[in-house]
Amino acid sequence: MPKINFKKVEQELEATLAKFHFEYIIGLEEVSASFGGFGVSDPKKAMEHAKRLNRFALRQMKHGLKSLVSHKKYIKKLNIKKEELKKYMDSEGELTPEERAKVQAIIEKVREFQKEIQKKILPQEEEYVKTRIKKATYLRHNVKPTWLPLH
């Protein structure tokens, strides 16, 4: 049986789960803020929570930018300087609210670019799949494709 490469599927699943997890955490943060937040009883926990959220946002930004490495024109469209990115990555989760908003904006732009790229790539993949299906209808198992049946 032929081996199947599920790398793209796994990457998409990982990205989607990370997105859902991030949105879930943001939702929890908003709900907790409506009830007085974490900072009312223990400011230390609030700082740790904010730091964790910032680190997660930075990881998600880094993952998104890695996915755009092969598409240089989209990286140029982000209009971000390397020094600014290095500053965010070196901060280790200690971001100001303005910086966090910028990171969120970058993440949203990267997601939009990924959707654009997917729309461009999808038709090419569908054509390839159709050609492979057409070839596969005439394939026989455990027989070289160059051999002809003896009727």
Phi and psi in degrees as a GROMACS rama.xvg file:
@    title "Ramachandran Plot"
@    xaxis  label "Phi"
@    yaxis  label "Psi"
@TYPE xy
-70.1933  150.647  PRO-2
-80.34  141.472  LYS-3
-112.174  133.636  ILE-4
-92.0466  112.071  ASN-5
-102.623  20.4446  PHE-6
-60.8399  -45.9906  LYS-7
-64.9275  -40.5932  LYS-8
-63.968  -43.0728  VAL-9
-64.5535  -39.6842  GLU-10
-64.841  -43.5175  GLN-11
-63.4924  -41.8037  GLU-12
-62.6533  -44.2059  LEU-13
-61.896  -44.1927  GLU-14
-64.5327  -41.5719  ALA-15
-66.5427  -43.0451  THR-16
-64.6723  -38.2697  LEU-17
-64.5861  -40.0499  ALA-18
-63.031  -47.4778  LYS-19
-62.6345  -40.9229  PHE-20
-63.0222  -43.2931  HIS-21
-63.5379  -45.6128  PHE-22
-64.7658  -35.0453  GLU-23
-64.5541  -43.9569  TYR-24
-64.61  -42.1377  ILE-25
-62.6077  -41.3224  ILE-26
-61.6691  -42.5951  GLY-27
-62.7576  -38.1353  LEU-28
-63.6819  -41.7849  GLU-29
-66.3873  -41.0541  GLU-30
-64.7503  -43.6364  VAL-31
-66.3794  -33.4008  SER-32
-66.7638  -34.4745  ALA-33
-69.4294  -24.1817  SER-34
-98.1691  13.4032  PHE-35
108.689  -10.8695  GLY-36
73.7443  -178.847  GLY-37
-81.6622  -23.3559  PHE-38
-75.7711  -12.2488  GLY-39
-67.7627  -49.9834  VAL-40
-90.5978  -36.5642  SER-41
-141.987  100.935  ASP-42
-65.2566  -25.6322  PRO-43
-65.7625  -42.2248  LYS-44
-65.0304  -37.7029  LYS-45
-63.3687  -41.3769  ALA-46
-64.8106  -44.0135  MET-47
-64.2643  -40.4504  GLU-48
-64.0569  -46.0273  HIS-49
-62.7961  -39.6108  ALA-50
-64.8446  -41.8234  LYS-51
-62.3764  -44.0812  ARG-52
-61.9452  -41.7435  LEU-53
-64.1677  -42.7443  ASN-54
-63.4894  -39.4144  ARG-55
-64.4845  -42.0985  PHE-56
-63.0933  -40.3865  ALA-57
-65.7353  -40.532  LEU-58
-62.4438  -41.0773  ARG-59
-67.1362  -38.2128  GLN-60
-63.5726  -44.7235  MET-61
-61.3788  -43.8  LYS-62
-62.7671  -43.1187  HIS-63
-64.5023  -41.2974  GLY-64
-68.0425  -33.4929  LEU-65
-63.9735  -34.5501  LYS-66
-71.0764  -19.0458  SER-67
-95.9296  4.68567  LEU-68
-58.3516  -39.7677  VAL-69
-80.1635  -4.08479  SER-70
-120.102  80.0452  HIS-71
-62.5493  -32.8292  LYS-72
-65.2086  -31.043  LYS-73
-72.2742  -34.6602  TYR-74
-65.7946  -38.1154  ILE-75
-66.1538  -32.6111  LYS-76
-67.357  -21.8258  LYS-77
-69.0609  -25.2974  LEU-78
55.4267  52.0193  ASN-79
-120.563  137.076  ILE-80
-86.8461  151.232  LYS-81
-61.5255  -37.1587  LYS-82
-62.3136  -38.6689  GLU-83
-65.8335  -43.0454  GLU-84
-63.3953  -42.256  LEU-85
-62.4877  -37.8458  LYS-86
-63.2896  -42.1839  LYS-87
-64.363  -45.3852  TYR-88
-68.9979  -32.7938  MET-89
-78.9996  -13.1241  ASP-90
-71.696  -19.484  SER-91
54.7856  43.0899  GLU-92
91.4794  -2.86954  GLY-93
-97.0108  81.6803  GLU-94
-111.037  146.956  LEU-95
-77.5982  163.259  THR-96
-58.8532  -33.4634  PRO-97
-67.3662  -43.509  GLU-98
-64.4519  -39.4913  GLU-99
-64.027  -38.8349  ARG-100
-63.6076  -38.6298  ALA-101
-64.6809  -42.5329  LYS-102
-62.4476  -42.7169  VAL-103
-60.4457  -42.0262  GLN-104
-63.3966  -40.0226  ALA-105
-63.2482  -43.5953  ILE-106
-60.6761  -43.5947  ILE-107
-64.0754  -42.0768  GLU-108
-63.125  -42.3024  LYS-109
-61.5354  -41.6674  VAL-110
-61.9587  -41.3825  ARG-111
-62.0346  -43.9182  GLU-112
-63.6381  -39.2334  PHE-113
-63.5198  -38.2397  GLN-114
-64.9402  -40.9805  LYS-115
-61.4014  -45.856  GLU-116
-61.8691  -42.6849  ILE-117
-62.3068  -40.0774  GLN-118
-64.1487  -33.8317  LYS-119
-74.3204  -38.4644  LYS-120
-78.8421  -34.9299  ILE-121
-54.6792  -48.141  LEU-122
-60.7712  -36.9781  PRO-123
-63.2634  -42.9821  GLN-124
-66.4077  -37.4513  GLU-125
-65.0099  -39.8209  GLU-126
-63.1364  -42.4807  GLU-127
-62.1088  -43.4663  TYR-128
-62.8249  -41.473  VAL-129
-62.4272  -42.0792  LYS-130
-65.8916  -39.3794  THR-131
-67.0023  -37.7988  ARG-132
-64.9805  -40.99  ILE-133
-62.0663  -42.0006  LYS-134
-67.977  -36.389  LYS-135
-70.4569  -20.8996  ALA-136
-66.4054  -25.3204  THR-137
-102.707  3.47173  TYR-138
-82.0332  145.668  LEU-139
-116.2  149.408  ARG-140
-77.382  141.769  HIS-141
58.2123  28.1844  ASN-142
-132.834  135.07  VAL-143
-64.6932  142.14  LYS-144
-66.039  -19.3217  PRO-145
-83.0299  -15.5722  THR-146
-77.2338  140.144  TRP-147
-104.987  144.425  LEU-148
-70.8853  146.76  PRO-149
-97.674  99.9522  LEU-150
